[in-house]
Amino acid sequence: MDFGALDTIADLPPAQDVFCSLGTTIRTAGSQEAFRQVDYDYVLALARAGQRAGATQFLLVSALGADPASRIFYSRVKGEMEAAVRQLPYQGIQIFRPSFLMGDRAEVRLAERLGIPLARALAPLLLGPLRRYRPIHAADVARAMVQIAKDQPRGPNVFEYDGMRAAAHA
């Protein structure tokens, strides 16, 4: 699919919910500009396309630490993207902010391959407000998204570790 053409597609099939887990890394994208195109432009274009298709709910995987005022480029773009999506007139916008995503990937990321055992070992030590930094399996995020879609909460809602785990195992 040509994600760059999402804004011009007018004949999308009807939809109630739009699930978006689109994202990349700066390394994979090749530049900050290319990263922004994927993680901001394409996500926003998909959200707009979903509205044209009649969707009333947008479910989005973002990232823990997303903040439009962040000094960290990655977190700032994620925060700007969330803010832009929140401006769209969906009845429900569900934002999922995992910290460290575990699971199989098509590409091998050495830092993640080394970090997964460390993250698993440290997870029980992340208590109280630090629980939000616990790693979560991508399958749990997906299950949480499906459950929340069924629940159809109104307004913008943000789900971090505990919220995603609860929904995934409801």
FENHU-V296809 format. One record per pair of residues at least 12 apart in sequence whose ideal C-beta (glycine too) atoms are under 10 Angstrom apart, sorted by the first residue. I is the first residue (numbers start at 1). GAP is how many residues later the second one is. D is the distance in whole Angstrom. If there is no record, write none. Layout:
# FENHU-V296809
I/GAP/D + I/GAP/D
This chain:
# FENHU-V296809
1/41/10 + 1/45/10 + 3/19/7 + 3/34/9 + 3/35/8 + 3/38/8 + 3/39/4 + 3/40/9 + 3/42/7 + 3/43/7 + 3/46/10 + 4/33/8 + 4/37/8 + 4/38/7 + 4/41/8 + 5/40/9 + 5/44/10 + 6/35/9 + 6/36/7 + 6/37/10 + 6/38/9 + 6/39/4 + 6/40/6 + 6/41/9 + 6/42/7 + 6/43/5 + 6/44/10 + 6/46/10 + 7/34/9 + 7/35/10 + 7/37/9 + 7/38/5 + 7/39/10 + 7/41/6 + 7/42/7 + 7/45/9 + 8/37/9 + 8/41/9 + 9/36/9 + 9/39/10 + 9/40/6 + 9/43/8 + 9/44/9 + 10/39/9 + 10/42/7 + 10/43/10 + 11/41/9 + 11/42/9 + 12/37/6 + 12/38/8 + 12/39/10 + 12/40/6 + 12/41/4 + 12/42/9 + 12/43/9 + 13/40/6 + 13/41/9 + 14/39/6 + 14/40/5 + 14/41/8 + 15/34/9 + 15/35/6 + 15/36/10 + 15/37/9 + 15/38/4 + 15/39/6 + 15/40/4 + 15/41/9 + 15/42/9 + 16/34/9 + 16/37/9 + 16/38/7 + 16/39/6 + 16/40/6 + 16/41/7 + 16/133/8 + 16/136/9 + 17/33/8 + 17/38/6 + 17/39/8 + 17/40/5 + 17/41/8 + 17/42/6 + 17/73/10 + 17/75/9 + 17/77/9 + 17/128/9 + 17/129/9 + 17/131/10 + 17/132/5 + 17/133/9 + 17/135/8 + 18/28/7 + 18/29/7 + 18/31/8 + 18/32/3 + 18/33/9 + 18/35/8 + 18/37/5 + 18/38/9 + 18/39/7 + 18/40/5 + 18/41/7 + 18/42/9 + 18/72/9 + 18/131/10 + 19/27/10 + 19/31/9 + 19/36/10 + 19/38/9 + 19/39/8 + 19/40/5 + 19/41/8 + 19/42/9 + 19/75/9 + 19/77/10 + 19/123/9 + 19/126/6 + 19/127/8 + 19/130/7 + 20/22/9 + 20/23/6 + 20/24/10 + 20/26/5 + 20/27/7 + 20/30/8 + 20/38/7 + 20/39/7 + 20/40/5 + 20/41/7 + 20/42/9 + 20/61/10 + 20/65/9 + 20/76/10 + 20/125/10 + 21/22/10 + 21/38/9 + 21/39/8 + 21/40/4 + 21/41/10 + 21/75/9 + 21/80/10 + 21/117/8 + 21/120/8 + 21/121/8 + 21/124/8 + 22/16/7 + 22/17/7 + 22/20/6 + 22/21/6 + 22/23/10 + 22/24/7 + 22/38/9 + 22/39/8 + 22/59/10 + 23/12/9 + 23/15/7 + 23/16/5 + 23/19/9 + 23/20/8 + 23/37/10 + 23/38/7 + 23/39/8 + 23/40/8 + 23/51/10 + 23/54/10 + 23/55/8 + 23/58/9 + 23/78/10 + 24/13/9 + 24/14/5 + 24/15/6 + 24/18/9 + 25/13/9 + 25/14/9 + 25/49/8 + 25/82/9 + 25/84/8 + 26/13/9 + 26/47/7 + 26/48/7 + 26/51/10 + 27/80/10 + 27/82/9 + 28/79/7 + 28/81/9 + 32/41/6 + 32/42/9 + 32/45/8 + 35/38/8 + 35/39/8 + 35/42/7 + 36/37/9 + 36/40/10 + 36/41/5 + 36/44/9 + 36/45/9 + 38/39/10 + 39/23/9 + 39/24/9 + 39/35/8 + 39/38/5 + 39/39/7 + 39/41/9 + 39/42/6 + 40/36/10 + 40/37/5 + 40/38/8 + 40/40/6 + 40/41/5 + 40/42/10 + 40/44/7 + 40/45/10 + 41/40/9 + 41/43/10 + 42/39/10 + 43/15/9 + 43/17/7 + 43/18/10 + 43/19/9 + 43/34/10 + 43/35/9 + 43/38/5 + 43/39/9 + 43/41/8 + 43/42/7 + 44/36/10 + 44/37/7 + 44/40/5 + 44/41/6 + 44/43/9 + 44/44/8 + 46/12/8 + 46/14/9 + 46/39/9 + 47/13/8 + 47/34/9 + 47/37/8 + 47/38/5 + 47/39/10 + 47/40/10 + 47/41/6 + 47/43/8 + 47/46/9 + 48/36/10 + 48/37/9 + 48/40/7 + 50/38/9 + 50/40/8 + 51/37/6 + 51/38/7 + 51/39/7 + 55/35/7 + 55/36/9 + 55/37/10 + 56/33/10 + 56/34/6 + 56/35/4 + 56/36/7 + 56/96/8 + 56/98/10 + 57/33/6 + 57/34/6 + 57/35/4 + 57/36/7 + 57/37/7 + 57/91/9 + 57/92/6 + 57/94/10 + 57/95/6 + 57/96/9 + 57/97/9 + 58/27/6 + 58/28/10 + 58/30/7 + 58/32/5 + 58/33/9 + 58/34/7 + 58/35/5 + 58/36/7 + 58/37/9 + 58/91/10 + 58/98/9 + 59/31/10 + 59/33/8 + 59/34/8 + 59/35/4 + 59/36/8 + 59/37/7 + 59/85/9 + 59/86/5 + 59/87/9 + 59/89/7 + 59/90/6 + 59/98/10 + 59/100/10 + 60/18/10 + 60/21/8 + 60/22/7 + 60/25/6 + 60/26/10 + 60/33/7 + 60/34/7 + 60/35/5 + 60/36/7 + 60/37/9 + 60/85/9 + 60/96/10 + 61/17/10 + 61/33/10 + 61/34/8 + 61/35/5 + 61/36/8 + 61/37/7 + 61/40/8 + 61/77/9 + 61/80/6 + 61/81/9 + 61/83/10 + 61/84/8 + 61/103/10 + 62/13/10 + 62/16/5 + 62/17/8 + 62/19/7 + 62/20/6 + 62/23/9 + 62/33/5 + 62/34/7 + 62/35/5 + 62/36/8 + 62/96/8 + 62/97/10 + 63/12/7 + 63/14/9 + 63/15/5 + 63/16/9 + 63/18/10 + 63/19/9 + 63/32/10 + 63/33/9 + 63/34/6 + 63/35/7 + 63/36/8 + 63/38/9 + 64/14/9 + 64/32/10 + 64/33/5 + 64/34/6 + 64/35/4 + 64/36/8 + 64/68/6 + 64/69/7 + 64/70/10 + 64/72/10 + 64/94/10 + 64/96/6 + 64/97/8 + 65/13/8 + 65/14/8 + 65/32/8 + 65/34/8 + 65/67/10 + 65/68/9 + 66/12/4 + 66/13/4 + 66/14/9 + 66/15/8 + 66/16/5 + 66/17/9 + 66/29/8 + 66/31/6 + 66/92/9 + 67/12/4 + 67/13/9 + 67/15/9 + 67/16/9 + 68/12/5 + 68/13/9 + 68/14/8 + 68/15/5 + 68/16/9 + 78/17/10 + 78/19/8 + 81/14/10 + 82/13/6 + 82/15/9 + 82/74/8 + 82/76/8 + 83/73/10 + 85/71/8 + 86/69/9 + 86/70/5 + 87/69/10 + 90/64/9 + 90/65/9 + 90/66/9 + 91/61/8 + 91/62/9 + 91/63/6 + 91/64/8 + 92/56/9 + 92/57/9 + 92/59/9 + 92/60/6 + 92/61/6 + 92/62/5 + 92/63/7 + 92/64/8 + 92/65/7 + 93/60/10 + 93/61/9 + 93/62/7 + 93/63/4 + 93/64/7 + 93/65/9 + 94/50/9 + 94/51/7 + 94/54/5 + 94/55/7 + 94/57/9 + 94/58/9 + 94/59/7 + 94/61/10 + 94/62/8 + 94/63/5 + 94/64/8 + 94/65/7 + 94/69/10 + 94/73/10 + 95/61/7 + 95/62/7 + 95/63/5 + 95/64/7 + 95/65/9 + 96/40/9 + 96/45/6 + 96/46/9 + 96/48/7 + 96/49/6 + 96/52/8 + 96/61/10 + 96/62/8 + 96/63/5 + 96/64/8 + 96/67/8 + 96/68/6 + 96/71/9 + 97/35/8 + 97/44/10 + 97/61/6 + 97/62/7 + 97/63/5 + 97/64/9 + 97/66/9 + 97/67/8 + 98/34/10 + 98/36/9 + 98/37/8 + 98/38/5 + 98/39/9 + 98/40/8 + 98/42/9 + 98/43/5 + 98/46/9 + 98/61/9 + 98/62/8 + 98/63/7 + 98/66/7 + 99/20/9 + 99/24/10 + 99/27/9 + 99/31/10 + 99/32/10 + 99/33/6 + 99/34/5 + 99/35/6 + 99/36/6 + 99/37/7 + 99/61/8 + 99/62/7 + 100/12/8 + 100/15/7 + 100/16/8 + 100/18/10 + 100/19/5 + 100/20/10 + 100/22/10 + 100/23/9 + 100/33/8 + 100/34/8 + 100/35/4 + 100/36/7 + 100/61/10 + 101/15/10 + 101/34/7 + 101/35/7 + 101/36/8 + 101/37/5 + 101/39/10 + 101/40/7 + 102/13/9 + 102/14/6 + 102/17/7 + 102/18/8 + 102/33/5 + 102/34/7 + 102/35/5 + 102/36/7 + 102/37/9 + 102/38/9 + 102/39/10 + 103/13/9 + 103/32/10 + 103/33/9 + 103/34/5 + 103/35/4 + 103/36/6 + 103/37/9 + 103/38/9 + 103/39/9 + 104/34/8 + 104/35/10 + 105/33/9 + 112/23/10 + 115/20/9 + 116/19/7 + 118/17/9 + 119/14/9 + 119/15/8 + 119/16/4 + 119/17/10 + 120/14/9 + 120/15/7 + 122/12/9 + 122/13/9 + 123/12/6 + 123/13/9 + 123/38/10 + 126/35/9 + 130/31/10 + 131/29/8 + 131/30/6 + 131/31/6 + 131/34/9 + 132/28/5 + 132/29/5 + 132/30/7 + 132/31/9 + 133/27/9 + 133/28/7 + 134/26/9 + 134/27/5 + 134/28/9 + 134/31/9 + 135/26/9 + 136/24/9 + 136/25/6 + 136/28/6 + 136/29/7 + 136/32/8 + 137/27/10 + 137/28/10 + 137/31/9 + 139/29/8 + 140/21/10 + 140/24/6 + 140/25/6 + 140/27/9 + 140/28/4 + 140/29/8 + 141/18/9 + 141/23/6 + 141/24/10 + 141/26/9 + 141/27/7 + 142/22/10 + 142/26/8 + 143/21/9 + 143/22/10 + 143/24/7 + 143/25/4 + 143/26/8 + 143/27/9 + 144/15/6 + 144/19/7 + 144/20/4 + 144/21/8 + 144/22/8 + 144/23/4 + 144/24/4 + 144/25/9 + 144/26/9 + 145/14/9 + 145/19/8 + 145/22/8 + 145/23/9 + 146/21/9 + 146/22/9 + 147/17/9 + 147/19/9 + 147/20/4 + 147/21/7 + 147/22/9 + 147/23/5 + 148/15/9 + 148/16/9 + 148/19/5 + 148/20/10 + 148/22/9 + 149/18/10 + 150/17/10 + 150/20/9 + 151/16/8 + 151/19/9
